[in-house]
Amino acid sequence: MNPRPTSSHPDNDRDDSARPLRVLRVDASGRGDDSATRRLTASFVRELAARQPIELVERDLGAGLPFVDAAWIAANFTDPDARDAGQRATLAGSDALVAEVMAADALVIGVPLYNFGVPATLKAWIDQIARARVTFRYTADGPEGLLRGKRAWLLVASGGTPVGGAVDFATPWLRHVLGFLGIGQVEVIAAERLNADAGGLERAQARIVETLSGWAPVAEAA
Ligand SMILES: Cc1cc2nc3c(=O)[nH]c(=O)nc-3n(C[C@H](O)[C@H](O)[C@H](O)COP(=O)(O)O)c2cc1C
């Protein structure tokens, strides 16, 4: 579970006038360089960096993540002050993933459509970062997401399924769960039906440029 940060920011204090945009790139494809979503997340980050100083952390989920199990659940639902060393170790990977998300201003997430949903490894990532009392909490008025002040882009690829159509369960679910965690500003850029549409990837690359064409750097926008 080793990220490749170009720099790290353990705190979440913000001084938007004086620092680069903190970008967390998340890839989930089981494929390497041939992956459409990896190409799209790389393009997106490159285009963003051309418009705005950024600090990039890359989280590659391709090799998999641990699933939530009985020990994880018991540790997570133990009061933090009461956790023993073993429980703290059990949650250390999750803590690191949560810290990456908390430190980020922007999430750039590659989403290959697998069996009409997200790859299991991307689901495992969400399970690791959705932490009661850390990234969301329940209040008298209902659940409240604690990942505030962030936005996300989903760079989605499919072979034959229309993205946003009736049997794409990946993008509506991701929108919902990210919103649940407090990230309501989620934009989808899709290279869809690539098996039938050879130009789909190039059009998605063009959409990235289009999407970012009006980008105002954070330092100027603040
Ligand atoms: C295990 C697996 C399941 C897939 N399931 C679907 C699917 O349900 N619908 C679809 O349109 N494409 C499906 N595909 C095709 C991928 O979405 C497509 O190849 C896409 O480019 C994957 O992203 P990547 O190139 O970044 O790996 C599947 C591919 C794999 C490997």
The ligand as an SDF file (V2000), in Angstrom:
LIG
                    3D

 31 33  0  0  0  0  0  0  0  0999 V2000
  -13.4750   -8.0160  -15.8130 C   0  0  0  0  0  0  0  0  0  0  0  0
  -14.0110   -7.0610  -16.8410 C   0  0  0  0  0  0  0  0  0  0  0  0
  -15.3640   -6.7830  -16.8280 C   0  0  0  0  0  0  0  0  0  0  0  0
  -15.8750   -5.8860  -17.7680 C   0  0  0  0  0  0  0  0  0  0  0  0
  -17.2170   -5.5940  -17.7190 N   0  0  0  0  0  0  0  0  0  0  0  0
  -17.7090   -4.6670  -18.5780 C   0  0  0  0  0  0  0  0  0  0  0  0
  -19.0840   -4.2850  -18.5180 C   0  0  0  0  0  0  0  0  0  0  0  0
  -19.8550   -4.7330  -17.6980 O   0  0  0  0  0  0  0  0  0  0  0  0
  -19.5260   -3.3750  -19.4180 N   0  0  0  0  0  0  0  0  0  0  0  0
  -18.7000   -2.8170  -20.3410 C   0  0  0  0  0  0  0  0  0  0  0  0
  -19.1450   -1.9760  -21.1180 O   0  0  0  0  0  0  0  0  0  0  0  0
  -17.4010   -3.1370  -20.4090 N   0  0  0  0  0  0  0  0  0  0  0  0
  -16.8910   -4.0540  -19.5500 C   0  0  0  0  0  0  0  0  0  0  0  0
  -15.5550   -4.3700  -19.6100 N   0  0  0  0  0  0  0  0  0  0  0  0
  -14.7020   -3.6560  -20.5550 C   0  0  0  0  0  0  0  0  0  0  0  0
  -13.9800   -2.5110  -19.8820 C   0  0  0  0  0  0  0  0  0  0  0  0
  -14.8710   -1.6070  -19.2690 O   0  0  0  0  0  0  0  0  0  0  0  0
  -13.1280   -1.7590  -20.8850 C   0  0  0  0  0  0  0  0  0  0  0  0
  -12.1640   -2.6570  -21.4140 O   0  0  0  0  0  0  0  0  0  0  0  0
  -12.4300   -0.5530  -20.2980 C   0  0  0  0  0  0  0  0  0  0  0  0
  -11.5570   -0.0130  -21.2570 O   0  0  0  0  0  0  0  0  0  0  0  0
  -11.6760   -0.9540  -19.0550 C   0  0  0  0  0  0  0  0  0  0  0  0
  -10.8740    0.1200  -18.5920 O   0  0  0  0  0  0  0  0  0  0  0  0
   -9.2920    0.0580  -18.6990 P   0  0  0  0  0  0  0  0  0  0  0  0
   -9.0000    0.0760  -20.1820 O   0  0  0  0  0  0  0  0  0  0  0  0
   -8.8070    1.2530  -18.0110 O   0  0  0  0  0  0  0  0  0  0  0  0
   -8.8550   -1.2250  -18.0610 O   0  0  0  0  0  0  0  0  0  0  0  0
  -15.0370   -5.2800  -18.7140 C   0  0  0  0  0  0  0  0  0  0  0  0
  -13.6640   -5.5730  -18.7080 C   0  0  0  0  0  0  0  0  0  0  0  0
  -13.1600   -6.4530  -17.7950 C   0  0  0  0  0  0  0  0  0  0  0  0
  -11.6750   -6.7470  -17.7990 C   0  0  0  0  0  0  0  0  0  0  0  0
  1  2  1  0
  2  3  1  0
  2 30  2  0
  3  4  2  0
  4  5  1  0
  4 28  1  0
  5  6  2  0
  6  7  1  0
  6 13  1  0
  7  8  2  0
  7  9  1  0
  9 10  1  0
 10 11  2  0
 10 12  1  0
 12 13  2  0
 13 14  1  0
 14 15  1  0
 14 28  1  0
 15 16  1  0
 16 17  1  0
 16 18  1  0
 18 19  1  0
 18 20  1  0
 20 21  1  0
 20 22  1  0
 22 23  1  0
 23 24  1  0
 24 25  2  0
 24 26  1  0
 24 27  1  0
 28 29  2  0
 29 30  1  0
 30 31  1  0
M  END
$$$$
